[in-house]
């Protein structure tokens, strides 16, 4: 009897392992069918895009006065690129770094205009019912840095509404910090 039970347990374990393996294969097949690869997709830059990407990666090393001028110039260079996913990566990356310091309203306006124009050319789908990161980045520039945009799409409006709601919640917080 114990021998039969042991055989049944081994057989059940094998069946579970096979089922788990099949589930993993089915999941992987579903991801590939959707164009999602389990490995990180390698980005292929054009020579012009690569030069801009390298400058963006080096922004933090620049003195503030040079960084402000370079940020503005990069925004204008990105705007001249043809619409591609790389253009959006560059515009979003620049926007993300543009508020690390005080580089002036004009610089931030150029960055926001570049990101908004790029989003019009290369719309991004929402992320599980939430606005995609570039829309949130633009909304933060508009709300907190007081730049202007003419972008009038649902994801941007949703990102702005979320920031406003988050700000209202923070204002309602009732606590006192007595000591560090």
Secondary structure, DSSP 8 states (H G I E B T S, - for coil): -HHHHHHHHHHHHHHHHHHHHHHHHHHHHHHHHTT--SS-------HHHHHHHHHHHTGGGS-HHHHHHHHHHHHHHHHTS-S-HHHHHHHHHHHHHTTSS---HHHHHHHHHHHHHHHHHS----BTTB--HHHHHHHHHHHHH--------HHHHHHHHHHHHHHHHHHH--------
